[in-house]
Amino acid sequence: MSLRHSTRVSVRHGIVTIPIHKAHSGDPLIAAQDLLAVEEPLEIRVNGRPLSITMRTPGHDVELALGFLFTEGIIQSRDDVIAIESRNNAVELTLAESIDPGASRNFYTTSSCGVCGKASIESLYASGCSMLPDLAVATEIIHRLPDKLRMAQRVFEHTGALHGAALFDSVGNLEMIREDVGRHNAVDKLVGAAFFGNLTPLAKSILMLSGRASFELAQKAVVAGIPVVAAVGAPSSLAVETAQRFGMTLLGFLRDNRFNVYSGAARLNS
């Protein structure tokens, strides 16, 4: 049997509707509609030249670009950005003359980039990152974060395919959330929004991740000044080493009313 599918029907809010066929044991195929998370390339251009291309869910593209440049150490403040324009799957930024985009090209956008772990951590020190500030958090607050994150993930609710990253305050109030097909993109959108709002460093915030905690996400949290990072999944060994090096509280396997503390247990109150 040959099955032919037409092209996408509609796209809205990062969701695409497509025709599919559903299969159930012993029954004929049934025509249906399904919702998928949109994935498209975004080119980030600086001073008229391409800097990076990332696969992302459309939306909050300016925040994504700003968060990417900020967490990679290319820009330090809003004064570094003269102009920014978003159109046709591209974000064009004009930076101050004193900014050299090539001087800080340590892009950790995938977990298979082959960057040496030790050199990566040392580069955070070289870029001026310091030990993270104190922030007392009750364990009962931590336990509530996964459900709050899931309830706030509007696109995930429809597609089941997006990563979520959210900022909470120390008593568990949701401050901001972003979703994307890429874990690092979700965090860049989140940090970019905070950067644009002059809220960085995020010394009083908890970063909640819907998946695992890799080095790239720990690195971005360090640059953004986030003292507590919690993840539904497992952290990588380099993420733990980064957390220990910068005094971050790093929590993993946060689900079903339990979690593991990999670094910074002193911030937690029972």
SULGIUR-V247035 format. One record per pair of residues at least 6 apart in sequence whose C-alpha atoms are under 7 Angstrom apart, sorted by the first residue. I is the first residue (numbers start at 1). GAP is how many residues later the second one is. D is the distance in Angstrom with one decimal. If there is no record, write none. Layout:
I_GAP_D / I_GAP_D
//
This chain:
5_14_6.4 / 8_8_6.6 / 8_9_6.1 / 8_10_5.0 / 9_8_5.5 / 9_9_5.8 / 10_6_5.6 / 10_7_5.4 / 11_6_6.6 / 14_23_6.0 / 14_24_5.3 / 14_43_6.0 / 14_44_5.9 / 14_45_7.0 / 15_20_6.3 / 15_21_5.6 / 15_22_4.8 / 15_23_5.4 / 16_19_5.7 / 16_20_5.2 / 16_21_6.3 / 16_22_5.9 / 17_16_6.7 / 17_17_5.7 / 17_18_4.7 / 17_19_6.5 / 18_15_5.7 / 18_16_5.5 / 18_17_6.5 / 19_13_5.9 / 19_14_4.6 / 19_15_6.3 / 20_11_5.9 / 20_12_5.3 / 20_13_5.6 / 20_14_6.5 / 21_8_5.8 / 21_9_5.2 / 21_10_4.5 / 21_11_5.7 / 22_7_5.6 / 22_8_5.1 / 22_9_6.4 / 22_10_6.7 / 23_6_5.1 / 23_7_6.7 / 35_123_6.5 / 35_124_5.5 / 36_123_5.2 / 37_122_5.9 / 37_124_6.0 / 37_125_6.8 / 38_19_5.4 / 39_16_6.3 / 39_17_5.4 / 39_18_4.9 / 39_142_6.7 / 40_15_5.5 / 40_16_5.6 / 40_17_6.3 / 40_18_6.9 / 41_12_6.5 / 41_13_5.6 / 41_14_4.4 / 41_15_6.1 / 41_48_6.6 / 42_11_5.5 / 42_12_5.4 / 42_13_6.2 / 42_14_6.7 / 42_47_4.9 / 42_48_5.3 / 43_7_7.0 / 43_9_5.9 / 43_10_4.4 / 43_11_6.7 / 43_46_6.5 / 43_47_4.6 / 43_48_6.3 / 44_6_6.1 / 44_7_5.7 / 44_8_5.2 / 44_9_6.1 / 44_21_6.4 / 44_46_5.9 / 44_47_5.1 / 44_48_6.2 / 45_6_5.2 / 45_46_6.1 / 45_47_4.7 / 45_48_6.1 / 46_46_5.9 / 46_47_4.9 / 46_48_5.9 / 47_46_6.1 / 47_47_4.8 / 47_48_6.5 / 56_124_6.1 / 56_125_5.8 / 56_126_6.2 / 56_129_6.6 / 57_123_5.1 / 57_124_5.8 / 60_129_6.5 / 62_24_6.5 / 62_29_6.6 / 63_126_4.8 / 63_129_4.3 / 63_130_5.2 / 64_121_6.4 / 64_124_5.1 / 64_125_4.1 / 64_128_5.8 / 65_26_6.9 / 66_126_4.9 / 67_121_4.3 / 67_122_5.8 / 67_124_5.1 / 67_125_3.6 / 68_120_5.4 / 69_6_5.9 / 70_6_6.2 / 71_149_5.1 / 71_152_5.6 / 71_153_6.8 / 72_32_6.9 / 72_34_6.6 / 72_35_6.4 / 73_31_6.1 / 73_54_6.7 / 74_27_5.8 / 74_30_5.8 / 78_118_6.9 / 80_15_5.7 / 80_16_5.2 / 81_13_6.1 / 81_14_4.6 / 81_15_6.1 / 82_12_5.4 / 82_13_5.3 / 82_14_6.1 / 83_10_5.8 / 83_11_5.0 / 84_8_5.6 / 84_9_4.4 / 84_10_6.3 / 85_6_5.7 / 85_7_5.2 / 85_8_6.5 / 86_6_6.3 / 108_108_5.6 / 109_75_6.7 / 109_107_6.8 / 117_121_6.6 / 121_121_6.4 / 129_93_7.0 / 129_94_6.1 / 130_116_6.7 / 131_115_4.6 / 131_116_5.7 / 132_93_6.1 / 132_95_5.4 / 132_114_6.0 / 132_115_5.6 / 132_116_6.2 / 133_70_6.3 / 133_94_6.2 / 134_133_7.0 / 135_69_6.5 / 135_92_6.9 / 135_132_6.0 / 136_131_4.9 / 136_132_6.0 / 136_133_6.9 / 137_33_5.6 / 137_130_6.1 / 137_131_5.1 / 137_132_6.0 / 138_130_5.6 / 138_131_4.5 / 138_132_5.8 / 139_129_6.0 / 139_130_5.9 / 139_131_5.4 / 141_30_6.2 / 141_31_5.7 / 143_114_5.6 / 143_115_7.0 / 145_27_6.9 / 146_109_6.7 / 149_17_6.7 / 153_11_6.7 / 156_6_5.4 / 161_20_6.8 / 162_17_6.1 / 162_18_5.3 / 162_19_4.8 / 163_16_5.6 / 163_17_5.4 / 163_18_5.8 / 163_19_6.4 / 163_20_5.6 / 163_23_6.8 / 163_47_5.8 / 163_48_6.8 / 164_14_5.9 / 164_15_4.5 / 164_16_6.7 / 164_22_6.2 / 164_45_6.1 / 164_46_5.2 / 165_12_5.8 / 165_13_5.6 / 165_14_6.4 / 165_21_5.7 / 165_22_5.7 / 165_42_7.0 / 165_43_5.7 / 165_44_4.8 / 165_45_6.5 / 166_10_5.6 / 166_11_4.2 / 166_12_6.4 / 166_41_5.8 / 166_42_5.2 / 166_43_6.8 / 167_7_6.2 / 167_8_5.3 / 167_9_5.3 / 167_10_6.4 / 167_38_6.0 / 167_39_5.5 / 167_40_4.9 / 167_41_6.4 / 168_6_4.5 / 168_7_5.2 / 168_37_5.6 / 168_38_5.1 / 168_39_6.6 / 169_6_6.7 / 169_35_6.3 / 169_36_4.8 / 169_37_6.0 / 170_34_6.7 / 170_35_6.4 / 170_36_6.8 / 177_13_6.6 / 178_8_5.5 / 178_11_6.4 / 178_12_5.8 / 179_7_5.1 / 180_6_5.0 / 184_33_6.2 / 191_33_6.8 / 194_6_6.0 / 200_24_6.2 / 201_23_5.3 / 201_24_4.8 / 202_22_6.0 / 202_23_5.2 / 202_24_5.2 / 203_22_5.6 / 203_23_5.5 / 203_24_6.3 / 205_21_6.0 / 206_20_6.6 / 206_21_6.9 / 206_22_4.9 / 206_23_5.8 / 207_19_7.0 / 207_21_6.3 / 207_22_4.7 / 207_23_6.2 / 208_21_6.0 / 208_22_4.9 / 208_23_5.8 / 209_21_6.2 / 209_22_4.6 / 209_23_6.4 / 210_21_6.1 / 210_22_5.4 / 211_20_6.0 / 211_21_5.3 / 211_22_4.9 / 212_19_5.8 / 212_20_6.3 / 212_21_4.0 / 212_22_4.9 / 212_23_5.7 / 213_18_6.0 / 213_20_6.8 / 213_21_6.1 / 213_22_4.3 / 213_23_6.4 / 213_26_6.7 / 214_21_5.7 / 214_22_5.2 / 214_25_5.4 / 215_21_6.7 / 215_23_5.5 / 215_24_4.2 / 218_21_5.6 / 218_24_6.8 / 218_25_6.9 / 227_21_5.0 / 227_22_6.2 / 228_20_5.9 / 228_21_4.7 / 228_22_6.1 / 229_20_6.2 / 229_21_5.0 / 229_22_6.2 / 230_20_5.9 / 230_21_4.5 / 230_22_6.0 / 230_24_6.9 / 231_20_6.1 / 231_21_4.9 / 231_22_6.3 / 231_23_5.9 / 232_20_6.0 / 232_21_4.8 / 232_22_4.6 / 232_23_6.1 / 233_19_5.7 / 233_20_4.7 / 233_21_7.0 / 234_18_5.1 / 234_19_5.6 / 235_17_6.1 / 240_22_6.4 / 240_23_6.9 / 243_6_6.7 / 243_7_6.4 / 243_20_6.3 / 244_19_5.6 / 247_17_6.2 / 248_15_6.4 / 248_16_5.7 / 249_14_5.0 / 249_15_4.0 / 249_16_6.4 / 250_11_6.1 / 250_12_5.5 / 250_13_5.2 / 250_14_6.7 / 251_8_6.5 / 251_9_5.6 / 251_10_4.7 / 251_11_5.9 / 252_7_5.8 / 252_8_5.2 / 252_9_6.6 / 253_6_5.1 / 253_7_6.2
//
